[in-house]
């Protein structure tokens, strides 16, 4: 134990070591297994998609604010231009990659997601257990918050407090990501912001590349806010299937860069796992956790 650690643990009432022990005992696999065995938390069975299917797919089939395989891209873009389509009428505007299968949105909404807005994320995998991630993730965040609150009340040096707080946040994020991956809640998205004046043009580029199987699993764009002053920039999300697949995440980033949609005006773009969205890890969250997993400045495998 180094001098900083001796200072950290030298004079306490046992609460912090107890919290650290609880954190160390937080086992993702054990939590997930206990969840699945608890009859009070039933899981909906999923139907397997046949391997080798040659037809096109659309998990947003029948969703009026999404591209339909029965319409051309030109018709879709003309029907739902994000610059003028109101959020009072549609929550988001979606397009899928028709070459990749996904759980139909109606099936997903009826069974899995919990929490406001959680049904607005991209396509999910079969047997994804979003409810498990929300419940276990919130429990893990509460444990981290208790530790951070106790830490801030202790008479320790600023350097020691900051170091231990950083470690606690990193451990919490690692546990949550491991949990999400085990529960097959693996999707994430590159987030692109653009002005209202630019949004139709940028969205058309993203939509056409998504439909051509050049980007990820799907994409969505924010429509016009009811009160435009609330948000100056519009958000476009480009989804990938697995946040741990850095090669694929990097491949999509590379294509976005080729399309000149990255580092526009010198700003980076950021990648956020859907699990973070489901449990409320956003900008300025109460746990002090960074709201993104990657940025366009990061290095990715070729």
N, C-alpha and C positions, 0 to 999 in steps of 0.2 A: 504494500500500500504506500503510495507516494505521499509527500507532505500535504498536498492539496486535499487528498482523500482523508488523511488523518484529521485535517482541519474540519472537513465536512462532517465526519462522523464523530468527532471528539466530544461534543456537548449537545446531545439531543435527548428527547424523551422517548425514543424508540419508535416514533411514528414513521419517520422517513425510512428507516431500515425495514419496517414492517410493510410499507407500501412497495418498496423495491422487491421484497420477497414475493408479494402478491403479483407484481408485474412479471417477475421471473417465472411464477407458476402459471401465468396465463398461457395455456396451451391451445393453439388454434385447432389442431386436430381433435383434441378432447372436447373442446367447446362445440365444434361442429357435430361430433358424434352424439353428444348429449342432446343437442338440439333435435337431431333427427329421430332419436329414440323417444323423445317426449311427445306423447299423444296429444298434448294440448297445442302443439305447433305442427299441424299436418302439412305435408308437402304435396303439391299436385304432381301426379305422374306425368311424364312427358312422352310423346310419341317420337320415335326415331325417324329421321328422314332417310330414305333409301340412298345408299351410297351409289355413286356413278350416275346420278340423275342428270339427264342431258338437257332438260327444259330450263327456261329462265325462271327466276324467282322474284317475288315481290312481297316482303313481309308487311308492306303498307297497302296491299290490295284492298280496295274499297274505302280507304281513308281519303276523304275529299281534299285534304290539304297536302297530298303527296302525289308524286308522279305515278301514273298508271301505265302498265305495259301496253295498254290499248291506245295510248296517245303518243304522238311524236314529242320529242324534246322541245321543239319550237312551240307546239301547242301548250305544253306544260308551263314553259317559261312565260308565255303570253297570258295564261290563265291565272298564274300566281306570281306576279312580279313583287318581290319583297319591298321595293321602295314605296309601293302604294297599297299593298294588301294589309288590312288592318289586323292588329292583334286582338281586337274585339271579336273578330270572326274566326281566326285560326291561331293556335298557340305557337306553332312553328310551321315551316314549309320543309318537306322532306323529299329526298330522293335516295333510292337504294342502288347498290351494285347488283344488277340482275343476274350476275354470274355466280353469286354466292347465296346459299340458303340461309334463312333466318326464321326465327319463331314469329308467326303472325302477330301483329300488334294487338289485335283483339284478344287473342289467347293470353298474351303476356299481361295485358292490363287487367284481365279478369282473375289472374292467379297470383302474380308474383310481387309487384312493386308495392311499397308502402311509402307514405310521405308525399307531401305536396310536390307536384312537378316531376315525380320519378318516372311516370309513364312517358315522359317526353324525351328520354334518352334514345340512343341508337339501337339497332337490332341486338338481341341477346342470343346466347347459345341455348341449345336444348339442355334441360336440367339445371339451368342457372337458378340459384337460390338467393334472390335479392333480399328477401325478408331476413334470412339468416345474417347476411352481411350488415344490414341495418341494425338489427338487435345486438349482435355481438360487437359490431364496430362501435356503437354508442356506449356499450358497456366498457370497452377498452378505452375509449376517449374519456369517460368519466373517471376511470382509474388514473389516467394520466393527469387529468385536471386536479384531482385530489392531491396527487404528488406535487404538482406545480404550485398549488396554493399553500401547501405545508412548507414547501421549499422557500417560497417568497417571504414567509413569516419568520424564518430562522435568522439568527444573527451571524450570517456568514459573509465572506467577502463577495463583492460583485462578480469577480472572475470565477469563483467557485460556483456561485448560484447559476451564472450563465452557462457554464460548462455542463453542470448536472441537468439543467433544463433542456439544453440541446440534446443530450443523450436520451432523456426521457421522451422527447418528441420523436427522435429517430427510431427508438424502439417501438413506440406506438404505431408509427407509420409502417414499419416493417411487419408488425403483427397484422395490421389491417390489410395490407397488400397480400400477405400470405393467406389470410382468411378469404379474401375476395377471389384469389386464384383457385383455392381449393373448392370454393362454392361455385366456380365457373362463372363468376361475374368479372369477366376479363377485359371487356371493351374499354376503350378510352378514345380521346379525341384531341386533335390539334385544333386550337382555337384561333380564328382569324378575325380581327376587328377591322371594319372599314366604315367610311362615312355613308350617309344616306345617298349622297350623290353617286357614290361608287358601287353601291351594293348590288344593283342589278347586273352590272358588268362582271363583278367579281363572282357573284353567284352563278352566272352562266358558265364561266370558266370551270368552276368547281363541279357544277351539275353535269356538264358534258364529259369531264374527265372521270367522274364517278360512274356514269352510265357506260363508259367505254372500258371499265375495268382497269383504269390507270391509277386510281387512288386506293381507298379502303373499302369498308363494307357499306357505308352510307354517308350521307351528309345532310345537314339541316341549316336553315338560316332563320334568323329572327325577323318576323314581319314588322310593319310599322307600329310603334307603340301608340297606345290610345292618346297619351300626352307625349308628343315628340321630344319635349324638353327633358324628359326623364333620362334618356340615353342618347348621347350624340352619335356614338358609334354603334353599328350593327354587328352582331356576332354570327359567324359562320363556323360550324363544327364539322370537322372531317374525321370520321370514325375509323379506328382499326380494331381488329378482333381480339388482340391480346397485348395488354400494356407491358408484359414482360418480354415480348418478342421484339427486342430492340432492333433487330435487322429489318423487320417489317415496318416498325414505327419510323425508322430512319429512311426506309425506301419511300414511304409516303411523303416524308418531309422533303426528300430529294426531288420528288416530282412537283411538290408545291413550289419549291425553289425554281425549278425549270419553268413553271408557269408564272414566275415572277410575283408570287403571292407571299413570299417570306422576306422578312426584314425590310418591308416597304417603309419608307421614311425613317429608316434606321432603327425600327422597333423589332424586337424579337417576337416570335410566336411561341406559345406554350402548350404543353400536352398535359391533359388531366384525366386520370382514370375515372370511369363512371362511378366506381365505388366511393370516391371522394364526394361526388355530387349526391349520391344516395344518402350519405350520412351527414352531409352539411359542412364539409370542409371546403369553405369558400374563402374569398378575400376577407381579411380582418376577422377570421374565426376566433372564438374564445380560447382555443388551445394554442394559438400561436404557431400553427403548423402551416408550412408553405402549401398553397392551394394547387400547385402543379407538380408533376413528377419530372418532366423534362422541359428543356427550352431548345430553340433552334440554334443556340450557341453550343450545345452539347455535341460530343462526338458519338457517332453511331457506327456499328460494323457495316462493312460493305456487303 
